[in-house]
Amino acid sequence: MSEEIADADADLRVLITRTAPGLLALPGVGTETAGQLLVTAGDNPDRLASEASFAHLCAASPVPASSGRTDRHRLNRGGDRQANRALHTIVLVRMRHDPRTRDYIARRTLEGLKTKDIFRCLKRFVAREVYRHLTSAPGPSPAA
């Protein structure tokens, strides 16, 4: 069973590298998460007008959730939940292994942000970064 998974991952890695060469080089982006984000973008090419539209499609766009004296945001609950899960996984990996992300979390925590709000900001950053790689990538080549 694990041999079949490894073979499928190798095949998927080749396809991802052909479609979006720099995507797998991003910190925290693995074969499954990159594949999911490519599927989301590929299913909705007309909705990718900007990085904000991609973030909205992945349910990573901020929505005002202020009431009374508080001024805060939450993530959009709409969009592709599987793409949102892929962004969530990438952020979790970065929080654990990426020094830049850990420094960002420490800085934002000192500024008084809660973990949930920091996570929201990180998801939006990852969506922005992935969008740049998706739009700068060459189109899918026809299968021979």
N, C-alpha and C positions, 0 to 999 in steps of 0.2 A: 504494500500500500504506500509506504513512504517513498519507494522507488518511483511509483507512478506520479506522485506529487512532485518529486524532484524533476522528473522529465517534463511535466506540464509547466513547472516554474521556469525551466530552461527555455522551453518554447515560447512562453509568454515574455520572458526577458528579451529574447531576440525581437519579437514584434514591438515591444515597447521602445527598445533602442532604435529601431528603424523609424518609428513614428515620432517619438519625442526624445532625441538623443541625450539631452541634459537632465531629463527628469529623474532618472535613477541616481544621478550624482548628488542630488539634494540631500541634506542630512535628514534622516528619519524616513525617507521614502523608499519603500520596498517594492517588490514585484506586484504584490496584491493591491497595495494602495495606489500605485501608479496605474495599474490596469483599471481599477475602479474609476479613478479620476478621468482617464482617457475615455472610458465608456460613457461617463456622464457628459463629457464635452462633446463626444462624437454623436451622441443621441440628440443633442440640442445645438447644432452649429449655428443656427440663426439666432439663438439667444445669447451668444457670446460677443456682444457688442463692446464690452469693456470688462475690466477686472471686477468692477462692482457688480455687473450682471452675472459674472461667473461665481462670485461670492454669494450672491442671492440664490443662484441655482444650487449651490452646495449647502445652503442653509447656514451660511457663515456671515451674513450681513447684519450689521447692528440695527436694532429697532429700539426707539426710545421707550423706556419703561419707568419714566419718572412719575412721582406722585408727591404732592405737597412740597416739602423742603428738599427732597432728594433729587439729584440729577444723575441718572444712570441709564445704561443700555442693557439689552439682552440680545441673544442671538435670535434670528428669524427661525420660526419653527417649521416653515414651509420648505420646499425644495426637496432635493434628492437626499434621502436619509442615509443611503449607502455612501454617497460622496461625503456627507458630513461625518460618517463613521471613519472614513479614510483620513480625513483631516484630523479627527480626534486622535486616531492612532499615531499619526505623524507627530502631533504635538506631544503626546505622551512619551514617545521615543526621544524627542528633542529635550524634553524636560529632564529626562534621565541621563542622557549621554552628550548633549551639545553644550559646551561651555558658554557660548554666546547666549543661549536661551536661559541657562541658569543665572547668568549675570543679569539678564533682562528681568527675570522673575524677582531676583533680590532687589534690584533697583525699584521696580514697581511696587513691591511689598513695602519698602521704606517710604514710598510716596503715599501709602495708605490704601492701595487697591486690594480688594479681596481676591482670593484664588480664582473664583468663578469669573471675575472680570478680566483677570490676567489671561486666563484660558481663552476667553472670547477674543481678546486682542491678538493672541498668538494664532488662533484659527484664521482670523482675517488676514494676518501676515502671511501665513502659509498659503492661503487661497490666492493671494496676490502674487506670491512667488511662483506657484504652480501655473497660474494663468500666463505669466511671462514666458515660461518654458513651452507651454502649449501653443501659444501664438507665434513664437519664433521658430517653432519646429517645422521641418518640411512636411508637406502633406503625405498621407500614406501612399506608398508605392503600390502599383497594381501587382497582384500575386502572379507569379509566372507559372 
